[in-house]
Amino acid sequence: MQPHQQRVVDEKAELDTKAKALSEFIGNNPIFDTLDPDEQERLKVQNDVMWQYSEILGARIAAFPKAATNGPTCSLATPWLAPD
């Protein structure tokens, strides 16, 4: 994996952690219900956008070229018989 690709993978992992925490706050923390309704709405929108962003990063990651898998590194069927 290229360094720039790894940064995307790392960014998605960090984003997912934050989005899960915000989802948990919205759904299960009683403090959320004490917030101003406008702030509640902003947090919900933020959470939705975070998950959309995560989906985009996931699609980008899925489109990364796959690394070669334990196949031959030489195009010759029998590289040890290659002419000098």
FENDALIN-V391672 format. One record per backbone hydrogen bond with DSSP energy under -1.0 kcal/mol. CO is the residue of the C=O (numbers start at 1). NH is the residue of the N-H. If there is no record, write none. Layout:
# FENDALIN-V391672
CO_NH, CO_NH
This chain:
# FENDALIN-V391672
2_6, 3_7, 4_8, 5_9, 6_10, 7_11, 8_12, 9_13, 10_14, 11_15, 12_16, 13_17, 14_18, 15_19, 16_20, 17_21, 18_22, 19_23, 20_24, 21_25, 22_26, 23_27, 24_28, 25_29, 29_32, 31_34, 32_35, 36_40, 37_41, 38_42, 39_43, 40_44, 41_45, 42_46, 43_47, 44_48, 45_49, 46_50, 47_51, 48_52, 49_53, 50_54, 51_55, 52_56, 53_57, 54_58, 55_59, 56_60, 57_61, 58_62, 59_63, 61_64, 78_81, 79_82
